[in-house]
């Protein structure tokens, strides 16, 4: 079946014959089903295996290096977490200089539209297969549609947070008459559509693929739907709905912890911090920490995971994004590094970001030749003594991966807890100077602090309240202080996971101006600081430019005003 697609650039339109090369080296048998080769479209969608093959390709494309690298670059690179590393490519250097041109390859979005098109294909054809194949039941159809719809929503969520207004397409490229030169939809319109889509299918998503099955974290489940909805509502500013969905995820994890504790109370590596079950940095009687990192980022698919992209050793699909950007057992130095102020003198108790007792700076970074490099995802395991003399940096023992199979985490429990904390602070509203908090405001602040405190205590290996240096009274008189507390803890906890720039964008959207973002980001710049301050001052600059290729292909796209120069090709 030959087709004449008018606008290929929008989504790298998928043909059935192309499915033959798509495989996913992760999860279980479901995700290793390979599509048949060179199949005519009309004869393809006849049985459940056909649906599973294309659904498999949705995950496969999301795990592609192009997608994972963009998750990191779009969500992190422009933030205060990242700077030049070793052998940094020119396109990355330019982004780090805030010199983003429409010709930069990271302005290209085709890989995400490819996932979207595959999801649209599943959503379009799966009901026909349900009518033909009695083995493909109604409940399986609904679960499949929930997976594809949620994956599609996740991709669009990345796109609107990066580009703001994007073409929003919910039908597949299966008809010669379809027009793919699509006008961009506004950020809020797409956001509302994503919420409606996931709300519609969330209760059809699978709760569990089996006790302790790896598929519970590397495929879309009901809990992944809830985490995504919490995030979507946080960006929408519907804070109570955000909290409601956070609580569904948190309550599920509490129940899972209680069941695990009842079965194996003496061997459990998870413990309660307040009411929140989290993986311990070290055992109660151990002098060594690093267990949290090893389970979450080393082994992967941990108790705290909600949804992550799964990469399996010795499979064809690898996570080269980590080895290229952060490093490997061979290089130990990646193309992207971290600013020195995130790491320097933390062991001496003189760092503004991490306390001396915080395990995360030791797990996330290392210093090589007076430069700070990222070790999160690079190391397979980490261990270091928890008790050190002030001023003496502990020796970190670690093993870097020998292959590119680090999982990439999209949602995990502490992320959800800190979403909840942020929503609680926003629900409390403004606090007038010198005016006591109302009972309702106090409740919101207490709830927010409880989430932050649990995450902080785990990272600082604190079990006894009297040793805490994080105190509620230090933050409870100011909304800005409480908000900064939450965002600072998100930075420490989710560092290098593709979250920080998006957090700063969300904060700036809420503020209606970029001052706090600018104050966070500017210290990493060594040159042209005043020029960059001016450049970062507009709300338009929060988002990326459309690529030159997309502007050529789609006459409905108009370049982001922040990136228009005399050489910009425009559509008017």
One Martini backbone bead per residue (centre of mass of N, CA, C, O) as a GRO file, in nm:
protein
  572
    1UNK     BB    1   0.086   0.043   0.030
    2UNK     BB    2   0.085   0.347  -0.112
    3UNK     BB    3   0.194   0.669   0.009
    4UNK     BB    4   0.116   1.035   0.039
    5UNK     BB    5   0.288   1.220   0.250
    6UNK     BB    6   0.294   1.562   0.317
    7UNK     BB    7   0.405   1.543   0.646
    8UNK     BB    8   0.676   1.392   0.769
    9UNK     BB    9   0.813   1.567   1.001
   10UNK     BB   10   0.607   1.555   1.232
   11UNK     BB   11   0.618   1.198   1.273
   12UNK     BB   12   0.743   0.984   1.119
   13UNK     BB   13   0.568   0.803   0.949
   14UNK     BB   14   0.410   0.501   0.990
   15UNK     BB   15   0.477   0.181   0.870
   16UNK     BB   16   0.432  -0.149   0.868
   17UNK     BB   17   0.712  -0.241   0.753
   18UNK     BB   18   0.878  -0.087   0.981
   19UNK     BB   19   0.810  -0.282   1.222
   20UNK     BB   20   1.023  -0.514   1.173
   21UNK     BB   21   1.266  -0.344   1.338
   22UNK     BB   22   1.097  -0.349   1.609
   23UNK     BB   23   1.237  -0.360   1.935
   24UNK     BB   24   1.240  -0.472   2.293
   25UNK     BB   25   1.491  -0.500   2.554
   26UNK     BB   26   1.239  -0.563   2.770
   27UNK     BB   27   1.104  -0.712   3.004
   28UNK     BB   28   0.892  -0.934   2.872
   29UNK     BB   29   0.736  -1.111   2.635
   30UNK     BB   30   0.551  -0.886   2.539
   31UNK     BB   31   0.816  -0.695   2.458
   32UNK     BB   32   0.929  -0.937   2.234
   33UNK     BB   33   0.739  -0.892   2.016
   34UNK     BB   34   0.745  -0.927   1.669
   35UNK     BB   35   0.684  -0.810   1.385
   36UNK     BB   36   0.593  -0.853   1.083
   37UNK     BB   37   0.686  -0.875   0.745
   38UNK     BB   38   0.559  -0.713   0.497
   39UNK     BB   39   0.255  -0.587   0.561
   40UNK     BB   40  -0.050  -0.540   0.479
   41UNK     BB   41  -0.267  -0.337   0.628
   42UNK     BB   42  -0.543  -0.496   0.585
   43UNK     BB   43  -0.391  -0.781   0.703
   44UNK     BB   44  -0.285  -0.717   0.997
   45UNK     BB   45  -0.551  -0.652   1.179
   46UNK     BB   46  -0.645  -0.970   1.338
   47UNK     BB   47  -0.470  -0.988   1.610
   48UNK     BB   48  -0.328  -0.951   1.914
   49UNK     BB   49  -0.028  -0.957   1.818
   50UNK     BB   50  -0.049  -0.699   1.649
   51UNK     BB   51  -0.098  -0.505   1.880
   52UNK     BB   52   0.155  -0.576   2.050
   53UNK     BB   53   0.364  -0.492   1.837
   54UNK     BB   54   0.291  -0.186   1.831
   55UNK     BB   55   0.308  -0.133   2.131
   56UNK     BB   56   0.602  -0.210   2.148
   57UNK     BB   57   0.699   0.026   1.956
   58UNK     BB   58   0.641   0.254   2.152
   59UNK     BB   59   0.855   0.179   2.360
   60UNK     BB   60   1.097   0.161   2.168
   61UNK     BB   61   1.094   0.461   2.083
   62UNK     BB   62   1.117   0.581   2.373
   63UNK     BB   63   1.412   0.425   2.399
   64UNK     BB   64   1.549   0.595   2.223
   65UNK     BB   65   1.810   0.806   2.205
   66UNK     BB   66   1.649   1.054   2.110
   67UNK     BB   67   1.448   1.059   2.347
   68UNK     BB   68   1.632   1.045   2.601
   69UNK     BB   69   1.806   1.289   2.534
   70UNK     BB   70   1.564   1.490   2.541
   71UNK     BB   71   1.484   1.451   2.831
   72UNK     BB   72   1.751   1.574   2.932
   73UNK     BB   73   1.782   1.837   2.769
   74UNK     BB   74   1.499   1.964   2.812
   75UNK     BB   75   1.488   1.903   3.146
   76UNK     BB   76   1.814   2.016   3.224
   77UNK     BB   77   2.046   2.179   3.067
   78UNK     BB   78   1.941   2.488   3.140
   79UNK     BB   79   2.010   2.452   3.417
   80UNK     BB   80   2.187   2.448   3.737
   81UNK     BB   81   2.303   2.135   3.684
   82UNK     BB   82   2.458   2.221   3.406
   83UNK     BB   83   2.758   2.154   3.208
   84UNK     BB   84   3.044   2.106   3.094
   85UNK     BB   85   3.246   1.850   2.992
   86UNK     BB   86   3.369   1.596   2.786
   87UNK     BB   87   3.352   1.654   2.467
   88UNK     BB   88   3.147   1.869   2.394
   89UNK     BB   89   2.916   1.926   2.190
   90UNK     BB   90   2.816   2.191   2.011
   91UNK     BB   91   2.505   2.174   2.064
   92UNK     BB   92   2.544   2.173   2.375
   93UNK     BB   93   2.707   2.429   2.413
   94UNK     BB   94   2.488   2.622   2.305
   95UNK     BB   95   2.279   2.565   2.522
   96UNK     BB   96   2.466   2.643   2.766
   97UNK     BB   97   2.477   2.949   2.631
   98UNK     BB   98   2.196   3.034   2.520
   99UNK     BB   99   2.241   2.937   2.192
  100UNK     BB  100   1.951   2.879   2.037
  101UNK     BB  101   1.886   2.731   1.736
  102UNK     BB  102   1.691   2.615   1.467
  103UNK     BB  103   1.949   2.415   1.388
  104UNK     BB  104   1.930   2.254   1.627
  105UNK     BB  105   1.880   1.918   1.684
  106UNK     BB  106   1.708   1.967   1.964
  107UNK     BB  107   1.452   2.090   1.797
  108UNK     BB  108   1.378   1.809   1.730
  109UNK     BB  109   1.055   1.597   1.735
  110UNK     BB  110   1.009   1.323   1.579
  111UNK     BB  111   1.042   1.095   1.793
  112UNK     BB  112   0.776   1.170   1.946
  113UNK     BB  113   0.582   1.150   1.700
  114UNK     BB  114   0.630   0.851   1.659
  115UNK     BB  115   0.499   0.756   1.915
  116UNK     BB  116   0.227   0.889   1.868
  117UNK     BB  117   0.156   0.738   1.606
  118UNK     BB  118   0.159   0.455   1.728
  119UNK     BB  119  -0.062   0.509   1.931
  120UNK     BB  120  -0.276   0.589   1.724
  121UNK     BB  121  -0.278   0.314   1.584
  122UNK     BB  122  -0.377   0.147   1.819
  123UNK     BB  123  -0.639   0.307   1.881
  124UNK     BB  124  -0.764   0.259   1.594
  125UNK     BB  125  -0.729  -0.079   1.556
  126UNK     BB  126  -0.797  -0.247   1.813
  127UNK     BB  127  -1.112  -0.267   1.790
  128UNK     BB  128  -1.107  -0.449   1.536
  129UNK     BB  129  -0.965  -0.690   1.672
  130UNK     BB  130  -1.180  -0.740   1.887
  131UNK     BB  131  -1.394  -0.825   1.659
  132UNK     BB  132  -1.207  -1.077   1.545
  133UNK     BB  133  -1.069  -1.161   1.827
  134UNK     BB  134  -1.165  -1.356   2.098
  135UNK     BB  135  -0.884  -1.330   2.266
  136UNK     BB  136  -0.953  -1.020   2.251
  137UNK     BB  137  -1.064  -0.863   2.500
  138UNK     BB  138  -1.221  -0.604   2.642
  139UNK     BB  139  -1.016  -0.563   2.875
  140UNK     BB  140  -0.765  -0.566   2.691
  141UNK     BB  141  -0.844  -0.328   2.522
  142UNK     BB  142  -0.861  -0.116   2.747
  143UNK     BB  143  -0.566  -0.150   2.843
  144UNK     BB  144  -0.435  -0.076   2.574
  145UNK     BB  145  -0.557   0.208   2.548
  146UNK     BB  146  -0.431   0.312   2.810
  147UNK     BB  147  -0.138   0.287   2.730
  148UNK     BB  148  -0.139   0.453   2.466
  149UNK     BB  149  -0.262   0.714   2.585
  150UNK     BB  150  -0.041   0.767   2.802
  151UNK     BB  151   0.203   0.777   2.617
  152UNK     BB  152   0.100   1.010   2.448
  153UNK     BB  153   0.073   1.214   2.680
  154UNK     BB  154   0.368   1.213   2.763
  155UNK     BB  155   0.480   1.325   2.498
  156UNK     BB  156   0.317   1.591   2.496
  157UNK     BB  157   0.430   1.692   2.765
  158UNK     BB  158   0.715   1.731   2.665
  159UNK     BB  159   0.646   1.929   2.432
  160UNK     BB  160   0.504   2.165   2.593
  161UNK     BB  161   0.740   2.216   2.794
  162UNK     BB  162   0.934   2.296   2.550
  163UNK     BB  163   0.732   2.459   2.314
  164UNK     BB  164   0.421   2.478   2.413
  165UNK     BB  165   0.320   2.493   2.107
  166UNK     BB  166   0.153   2.217   1.938
  167UNK     BB  167   0.085   1.971   1.742
  168UNK     BB  168  -0.240   1.800   1.761
  169UNK     BB  169  -0.256   1.443   1.723
  170UNK     BB  170  -0.515   1.154   1.708
  171UNK     BB  171  -0.418   1.031   1.431
  172UNK     BB  172  -0.318   0.829   1.190
  173UNK     BB  173  -0.105   0.735   0.910
  174UNK     BB  174  -0.366   0.581   0.691
  175UNK     BB  175  -0.418   0.827   0.470
  176UNK     BB  176  -0.392   1.005   0.181
  177UNK     BB  177  -0.599   1.250   0.273
  178UNK     BB  178  -0.423   1.345   0.491
  179UNK     BB  179  -0.330   1.624   0.693
  180UNK     BB  180   0.010   1.731   0.830
  181UNK     BB  181  -0.051   2.041   0.837
  182UNK     BB  182  -0.045   2.156   1.162
  183UNK     BB  183  -0.165   2.346   1.388
  184UNK     BB  184  -0.099   2.480   1.675
  185UNK     BB  185  -0.160   2.424   2.005
  186UNK     BB  186  -0.222   2.530   2.296
  187UNK     BB  187  -0.106   2.454   2.592
  188UNK     BB  188  -0.384   2.443   2.751
  189UNK     BB  189  -0.531   2.265   2.546
  190UNK     BB  190  -0.347   2.020   2.563
  191UNK     BB  191  -0.355   1.976   2.866
  192UNK     BB  192  -0.661   1.923   2.882
  193UNK     BB  193  -0.659   1.681   2.687
  194UNK     BB  194  -0.474   1.497   2.853
  195UNK     BB  195  -0.650   1.480   3.099
  196UNK     BB  196  -0.900   1.361   2.960
  197UNK     BB  197  -0.765   1.107   2.848
  198UNK     BB  198  -0.658   0.982   3.118
  199UNK     BB  199  -0.924   0.987   3.272
  200UNK     BB  200  -1.073   0.789   3.076
  201UNK     BB  201  -0.841   0.532   3.121
  202UNK     BB  202  -0.729   0.476   3.411
  203UNK     BB  203  -0.937   0.233   3.501
  204UNK     BB  204  -0.810   0.033   3.264
  205UNK     BB  205  -0.558  -0.004   3.388
  206UNK     BB  206  -0.320  -0.189   3.509
  207UNK     BB  207  -0.220  -0.276   3.823
  208UNK     BB  208  -0.089  -0.575   3.759
  209UNK     BB  209   0.161  -0.819   3.622
  210UNK     BB  210   0.266  -0.913   3.894
  211UNK     BB  211   0.443  -1.010   4.145
  212UNK     BB  212   0.738  -0.841   4.102
  213UNK     BB  213   0.716  -0.737   3.828
  214UNK     BB  214   0.884  -0.551   3.592
  215UNK     BB  215   0.621  -0.444   3.446
  216UNK     BB  216   0.528  -0.249   3.682
  217UNK     BB  217   0.765  -0.028   3.570
  218UNK     BB  218   0.781  -0.072   3.226
  219UNK     BB  219   0.474  -0.024   3.237
  220UNK     BB  220   0.166   0.077   3.217
  221UNK     BB  221  -0.018   0.182   3.492
  222UNK     BB  222  -0.230   0.313   3.711
  223UNK     BB  223   0.001   0.462   3.866
  224UNK     BB  224   0.111   0.612   3.618
  225UNK     BB  225  -0.144   0.768   3.560
  226UNK     BB  226  -0.151   0.917   3.832
  227UNK     BB  227   0.125   1.059   3.809
  228UNK     BB  228   0.060   1.215   3.552
  229UNK     BB  229  -0.190   1.362   3.659
  230UNK     BB  230  -0.048   1.513   3.885
  231UNK     BB  231   0.136   1.672   3.693
  232UNK     BB  232  -0.080   1.805   3.518
  233UNK     BB  233  -0.226   1.951   3.755
  234UNK     BB  234   0.016   2.116   3.848
  235UNK     BB  235   0.034   2.281   3.579
  236UNK     BB  236  -0.268   2.384   3.593
  237UNK     BB  237  -0.346   2.446   3.916
  238UNK     BB  238  -0.482   2.173   4.038
  239UNK     BB  239  -0.403   2.090   4.353
  240UNK     BB  240  -0.609   1.887   4.461
  241UNK     BB  241  -0.585   1.682   4.229
  242UNK     BB  242  -0.292   1.628   4.271
  243UNK     BB  243  -0.317   1.514   4.558
  244UNK     BB  244  -0.511   1.284   4.499
  245UNK     BB  245  -0.306   1.129   4.310
  246UNK     BB  246  -0.074   1.108   4.503
  247UNK     BB  247  -0.229   0.941   4.718
  248UNK     BB  248  -0.274   0.690   4.547
  249UNK     BB  249   0.025   0.620   4.524
  250UNK     BB  250   0.109   0.626   4.822
  251UNK     BB  251  -0.097   0.417   4.927
  252UNK     BB  252   0.009   0.187   4.754
  253UNK     BB  253   0.297   0.185   4.885
  254UNK     BB  254   0.209   0.134   5.171
  255UNK     BB  255   0.074  -0.138   5.118
  256UNK     BB  256   0.323  -0.277   5.001
  257UNK     BB  257   0.494  -0.249   5.253
  258UNK     BB  258   0.309  -0.402   5.450
  259UNK     BB  259   0.326  -0.669   5.296
  260UNK     BB  260   0.636  -0.700   5.309
  261UNK     BB  261   0.663  -0.686   5.620
  262UNK     BB  262   0.491  -0.937   5.686
  263UNK     BB  263   0.692  -1.135   5.534
  264UNK     BB  264   0.992  -0.944   5.568
  265UNK     BB  265   1.106  -0.774   5.835
  266UNK     BB  266   1.434  -0.841   5.834
  267UNK     BB  267   1.497  -0.783   5.499
  268UNK     BB  268   1.408  -0.505   5.471
  269UNK     BB  269   1.502  -0.191   5.295
  270UNK     BB  270   1.245  -0.065   5.398
  271UNK     BB  271   1.123   0.246   5.549
  272UNK     BB  272   0.994   0.474   5.772
  273UNK     BB  273   0.913   0.827   5.700
  274UNK     BB  274   0.696   0.846   5.883
  275UNK     BB  275   0.457   0.733   5.644
  276UNK     BB  276   0.698   0.686   5.442
  277UNK     BB  277   0.816   0.454   5.212
  278UNK     BB  278   1.172   0.394   5.203
  279UNK     BB  279   1.480   0.349   5.094
  280UNK     BB  280   1.755   0.285   5.253
  281UNK     BB  281   2.080   0.380   5.287
  282UNK     BB  282   2.089   0.209   5.561
  283UNK     BB  283   2.119   0.021   5.804
  284UNK     BB  284   2.073   0.057   6.138
  285UNK     BB  285   2.385  -0.096   6.186
  286UNK     BB  286   2.524   0.072   5.965
  287UNK     BB  287   2.827   0.243   5.818
  288UNK     BB  288   2.680   0.221   5.532
  289UNK     BB  289   2.610   0.370   5.225
  290UNK     BB  290   2.399   0.342   4.903
  291UNK     BB  291   2.139   0.168   4.873
  292UNK     BB  292   1.946   0.357   4.730
  293UNK     BB  293   2.099   0.384   4.469
  294UNK     BB  294   2.135   0.084   4.393
  295UNK     BB  295   1.828   0.020   4.366
  296UNK     BB  296   1.728   0.255   4.177
  297UNK     BB  297   1.995   0.292   3.965
  298UNK     BB  298   2.129   0.015   3.946
  299UNK     BB  299   1.912  -0.209   3.933
  300UNK     BB  300   1.620  -0.133   3.937
  301UNK     BB  301   1.293  -0.165   3.975
  302UNK     BB  302   1.192  -0.053   4.235
  303UNK     BB  303   0.983   0.018   4.486
  304UNK     BB  304   0.973   0.338   4.392
  305UNK     BB  305   0.875   0.270   4.124
  306UNK     BB  306   0.650   0.360   3.845
  307UNK     BB  307   0.825   0.471   3.582
  308UNK     BB  308   1.044   0.302   3.346
  309UNK     BB  309   1.306   0.259   3.135
  310UNK     BB  310   1.407  -0.055   3.002
  311UNK     BB  311   1.739  -0.202   3.024
  312UNK     BB  312   1.909  -0.482   2.885
  313UNK     BB  313   2.146  -0.685   2.899
  314UNK     BB  314   2.247  -0.780   2.580
  315UNK     BB  315   2.085  -0.577   2.414
  316UNK     BB  316   2.010  -0.374   2.144
  317UNK     BB  317   1.887  -0.186   2.352
  318UNK     BB  318   2.025   0.125   2.454
  319UNK     BB  319   2.166   0.376   2.690
  320UNK     BB  320   2.349   0.622   2.545
  321UNK     BB  321   2.282   0.876   2.703
  322UNK     BB  322   2.448   0.813   2.956
  323UNK     BB  323   2.731   0.754   2.830
  324UNK     BB  324   2.753   1.029   2.683
  325UNK     BB  325   2.672   1.238   2.911
  326UNK     BB  326   2.794   1.089   3.196
  327UNK     BB  327   2.913   0.795   3.136
  328UNK     BB  328   3.154   0.526   3.199
  329UNK     BB  329   3.379   0.275   3.253
  330UNK     BB  330   3.573   0.406   3.040
  331UNK     BB  331   3.550   0.728   3.102
  332UNK     BB  332   3.391   0.876   3.360
  333UNK     BB  333   3.331   1.099   3.133
  334UNK     BB  334   3.113   1.329   3.019
  335UNK     BB  335   2.961   1.577   2.821
  336UNK     BB  336   2.833   1.631   3.106
  337UNK     BB  337   2.830   1.849   3.375
  338UNK     BB  338   2.885   2.010   3.690
  339UNK     BB  339   2.867   2.247   3.895
  340UNK     BB  340   3.069   2.318   4.163
  341UNK     BB  341   2.843   2.428   4.369
  342UNK     BB  342   2.713   2.133   4.417
  343UNK     BB  343   2.999   2.007   4.563
  344UNK     BB  344   3.173   2.198   4.697
  345UNK     BB  345   3.236   2.147   5.040
  346UNK     BB  346   3.028   1.941   5.152
  347UNK     BB  347   3.215   1.773   5.346
  348UNK     BB  348   3.255   2.058   5.525
  349UNK     BB  349   2.974   2.222   5.540
  350UNK     BB  350   2.992   2.460   5.273
  351UNK     BB  351   2.720   2.400   5.126
  352UNK     BB  352   2.414   2.524   4.985
  353UNK     BB  353   2.281   2.233   4.897
  354UNK     BB  354   2.459   2.035   5.086
  355UNK     BB  355   2.496   1.847   5.334
  356UNK     BB  356   2.729   1.652   5.478
  357UNK     BB  357   2.506   1.410   5.523
  358UNK     BB  358   2.449   1.394   5.227
  359UNK     BB  359   2.438   1.132   4.993
  360UNK     BB  360   2.383   1.257   4.699
  361UNK     BB  361   2.655   1.392   4.620
  362UNK     BB  362   2.808   1.112   4.620
  363UNK     BB  363   2.613   0.968   4.407
  364UNK     BB  364   2.598   1.199   4.163
  365UNK     BB  365   2.912   1.277   4.210
  366UNK     BB  366   3.245   1.381   4.084
  367UNK     BB  367   3.600   1.442   4.106
  368UNK     BB  368   3.796   1.534   3.806
  369UNK     BB  369   4.031   1.740   3.756
  370UNK     BB  370   3.854   1.984   3.880
  371UNK     BB  371   3.589   1.830   3.789
  372UNK     BB  372   3.240   1.783   3.754
  373UNK     BB  373   3.076   1.468   3.756
  374UNK     BB  374   2.842   1.241   3.656
  375UNK     BB  375   2.697   0.932   3.831
  376UNK     BB  376   2.425   0.909   3.761
  377UNK     BB  377   2.361   0.585   3.622
  378UNK     BB  378   2.659   0.487   3.593
  379UNK     BB  379   2.636   0.340   3.848
  380UNK     BB  380   2.565   0.023   3.997
  381UNK     BB  381   2.725   0.099   4.266
  382UNK     BB  382   2.727   0.217   4.620
  383UNK     BB  383   2.981   0.309   4.880
  384UNK     BB  384   2.983   0.455   5.220
  385UNK     BB  385   3.056   0.619   5.488
  386UNK     BB  386   2.859   0.784   5.740
  387UNK     BB  387   3.116   0.836   5.926
  388UNK     BB  388   3.273   1.155   5.936
  389UNK     BB  389   3.503   1.385   5.941
  390UNK     BB  390   3.522   1.698   5.944
  391UNK     BB  391   3.674   1.766   5.621
  392UNK     BB  392   3.634   1.461   5.527
  393UNK     BB  393   3.622   1.277   5.255
  394UNK     BB  394   3.468   1.019   5.150
  395UNK     BB  395   3.498   0.702   5.032
  396UNK     BB  396   3.395   0.591   4.713
  397UNK     BB  397   3.241   0.297   4.621
  398UNK     BB  398   3.239   0.179   4.274
  399UNK     BB  399   3.044   0.058   3.979
  400UNK     BB  400   3.056   0.070   3.657
  401UNK     BB  401   2.915   0.022   3.379
  402UNK     BB  402   2.978  -0.207   3.095
  403UNK     BB  403   2.692  -0.107   2.990
  404UNK     BB  404   2.398   0.031   2.818
  405UNK     BB  405   2.155  -0.035   3.092
  406UNK     BB  406   2.026   0.211   3.202
  407UNK     BB  407   1.773   0.322   3.345
  408UNK     BB  408   1.485   0.545   3.292
  409UNK     BB  409   1.335   0.771   3.500
  410UNK     BB  410   1.008   0.922   3.532
  411UNK     BB  411   0.872   0.779   3.794
  412UNK     BB  412   0.872   0.837   4.152
  413UNK     BB  413   0.790   0.865   4.474
  414UNK     BB  414   0.941   1.135   4.551
  415UNK     BB  415   0.819   1.298   4.327
  416UNK     BB  416   0.527   1.277   4.429
  417UNK     BB  417   0.574   1.397   4.711
  418UNK     BB  418   0.676   1.679   4.594
  419UNK     BB  419   0.421   1.747   4.448
  420UNK     BB  420   0.247   1.755   4.698
  421UNK     BB  421   0.400   1.979   4.843
  422UNK     BB  422   0.353   2.199   4.632
  423UNK     BB  423   0.042   2.195   4.641
  424UNK     BB  424   0.013   2.272   4.940
  425UNK     BB  425   0.144   2.550   4.923
  426UNK     BB  426  -0.056   2.668   4.713
  427UNK     BB  427  -0.316   2.627   4.888
  428UNK     BB  428  -0.232   2.829   5.118
  429UNK     BB  429  -0.115   3.070   5.005
  430UNK     BB  430  -0.078   3.367   5.118
  431UNK     BB  431   0.148   3.536   5.352
  432UNK     BB  432   0.128   3.761   5.590
  433UNK     BB  433   0.307   3.977   5.744
  434UNK     BB  434   0.256   3.908   6.091
  435UNK     BB  435   0.044   3.686   6.021
  436UNK     BB  436  -0.109   3.434   6.121
  437UNK     BB  437  -0.184   3.131   6.060
  438UNK     BB  438  -0.407   2.940   5.961
  439UNK     BB  439  -0.527   2.632   6.000
  440UNK     BB  440  -0.517   2.562   5.699
  441UNK     BB  441  -0.228   2.655   5.640
  442UNK     BB  442  -0.089   2.475   5.845
  443UNK     BB  443  -0.173   2.208   5.719
  444UNK     BB  444  -0.035   2.248   5.448
  445UNK     BB  445   0.254   2.292   5.558
  446UNK     BB  446   0.279   2.028   5.714
  447UNK     BB  447   0.240   1.844   5.471
  448UNK     BB  448   0.476   1.946   5.306
  449UNK     BB  449   0.701   1.898   5.517
  450UNK     BB  450   0.665   1.591   5.546
  451UNK     BB  451   0.766   1.523   5.263
  452UNK     BB  452   1.041   1.661   5.271
  453UNK     BB  453   1.151   1.531   5.532
  454UNK     BB  454   1.154   1.238   5.435
  455UNK     BB  455   1.354   1.278   5.203
  456UNK     BB  456   1.581   1.410   5.371
  457UNK     BB  457   1.626   1.190   5.585
  458UNK     BB  458   1.711   0.966   5.400
  459UNK     BB  459   1.959   1.120   5.271
  460UNK     BB  460   2.076   1.176   5.587
  461UNK     BB  461   2.032   0.932   5.775
  462UNK     BB  462   1.764   0.991   5.950
  463UNK     BB  463   1.591   0.878   6.267
  464UNK     BB  464   1.631   1.122   6.467
  465UNK     BB  465   1.480   1.414   6.544
  466UNK     BB  466   1.712   1.562   6.719
  467UNK     BB  467   1.913   1.570   6.447
  468UNK     BB  468   1.776   1.782   6.303
  469UNK     BB  469   1.815   2.065   6.050
  470UNK     BB  470   1.517   2.041   5.960
  471UNK     BB  471   1.285   2.309   6.017
  472UNK     BB  472   0.974   2.429   6.018
  473UNK     BB  473   1.014   2.723   6.149
  474UNK     BB  474   1.208   2.823   5.904
  475UNK     BB  475   0.934   2.826   5.685
  476UNK     BB  476   0.627   2.900   5.808
  477UNK     BB  477   0.619   3.236   5.735
  478UNK     BB  478   0.665   3.161   5.415
  479UNK     BB  479   0.589   3.092   5.098
  480UNK     BB  480   0.864   3.120   4.963
  481UNK     BB  481   1.017   2.933   5.157
  482UNK     BB  482   0.846   2.680   5.105
  483UNK     BB  483   0.885   2.671   4.801
  484UNK     BB  484   1.195   2.656   4.805
  485UNK     BB  485   1.216   2.396   4.964
  486UNK     BB  486   1.084   2.215   4.751
  487UNK     BB  487   1.269   2.286   4.507
  488UNK     BB  488   1.535   2.208   4.645
  489UNK     BB  489   1.458   1.909   4.694
  490UNK     BB  490   1.412   1.839   4.402
  491UNK     BB  491   1.696   1.893   4.313
  492UNK     BB  492   1.843   1.687   4.495
  493UNK     BB  493   1.669   1.428   4.424
  494UNK     BB  494   1.637   1.485   4.078
  495UNK     BB  495   1.911   1.497   3.976
  496UNK     BB  496   1.957   1.429   3.631
  497UNK     BB  497   1.628   1.341   3.547
  498UNK     BB  498   1.469   1.566   3.377
  499UNK     BB  499   1.337   1.823   3.580
  500UNK     BB  500   1.451   2.116   3.645
  501UNK     BB  501   1.363   2.299   3.411
  502UNK     BB  502   1.062   2.240   3.439
  503UNK     BB  503   1.042   2.358   3.722
  504UNK     BB  504   1.127   2.649   3.639
  505UNK     BB  505   0.899   2.693   3.442
  506UNK     BB  506   0.666   2.656   3.640
  507UNK     BB  507   0.750   2.884   3.830
  508UNK     BB  508   0.742   3.114   3.615
  509UNK     BB  509   0.449   3.085   3.534
  510UNK     BB  510   0.339   3.148   3.817
  511UNK     BB  511   0.486   3.429   3.851
  512UNK     BB  512   0.514   3.580   3.552
  513UNK     BB  513   0.830   3.547   3.596
  514UNK     BB  514   1.214   3.496   3.598
  515UNK     BB  515   1.383   3.559   3.855
  516UNK     BB  516   1.429   3.288   4.004
  517UNK     BB  517   1.553   3.141   3.769
  518UNK     BB  518   1.791   3.332   3.717
  519UNK     BB  519   1.920   3.306   4.005
  520UNK     BB  520   1.982   3.001   3.960
  521UNK     BB  521   2.140   2.997   3.673
  522UNK     BB  522   2.373   3.217   3.656
  523UNK     BB  523   2.620   3.090   3.829
  524UNK     BB  524   2.720   2.900   3.576
  525UNK     BB  525   2.823   3.157   3.449
  526UNK     BB  526   3.129   3.316   3.312
  527UNK     BB  527   2.989   3.455   3.061
  528UNK     BB  528   2.771   3.692   2.966
  529UNK     BB  529   2.574   3.754   3.207
  530UNK     BB  530   2.411   4.010   3.129
  531UNK     BB  531   2.302   3.897   2.863
  532UNK     BB  532   2.159   3.648   2.981
  533UNK     BB  533   1.969   3.795   3.167
  534UNK     BB  534   1.812   3.933   2.943
  535UNK     BB  535   1.735   3.680   2.776
  536UNK     BB  536   1.578   3.541   3.041
  537UNK     BB  537   1.328   3.757   3.092
  538UNK     BB  538   1.138   3.604   2.913
  539UNK     BB  539   0.882   3.379   2.867
  540UNK     BB  540   0.961   3.267   2.586
  541UNK     BB  541   1.251   3.146   2.676
  542UNK     BB  542   1.146   2.884   2.819
  543UNK     BB  543   1.140   2.799   2.527
  544UNK     BB  544   1.173   2.653   2.229
  545UNK     BB  545   1.249   2.634   1.915
  546UNK     BB  546   1.171   2.581   1.612
  547UNK     BB  547   1.262   2.413   1.359
  548UNK     BB  548   1.358   2.467   1.042
  549UNK     BB  549   1.215   2.222   0.917
  550UNK     BB  550   0.930   2.274   1.032
  551UNK     BB  551   0.892   2.556   0.904
  552UNK     BB  552   0.905   2.448   0.613
  553UNK     BB  553   0.674   2.221   0.631
  554UNK     BB  554   0.496   2.425   0.826
  555UNK     BB  555   0.290   2.706   0.773
  556UNK     BB  556   0.161   2.721   1.081
  557UNK     BB  557   0.430   2.798   1.186
  558UNK     BB  558   0.561   3.017   1.449
  559UNK     BB  559   0.808   3.162   1.581
  560UNK     BB  560   0.953   3.220   1.856
  561UNK     BB  561   1.020   3.540   1.952
  562UNK     BB  562   1.300   3.480   2.106
  563UNK     BB  563   1.426   3.362   1.800
  564UNK     BB  564   1.411   3.617   1.632
  565UNK     BB  565   1.574   3.707   1.335
  566UNK     BB  566   1.693   3.817   1.034
  567UNK     BB  567   1.741   3.488   0.960
  568UNK     BB  568   1.459   3.401   1.002
  569UNK     BB  569   1.230   3.165   0.914
  570UNK     BB  570   0.900   3.250   0.813
  571UNK     BB  571   0.544   3.226   0.882
  572UNK     BB  572   0.275   3.446   0.726
   0.00000   0.00000   0.00000
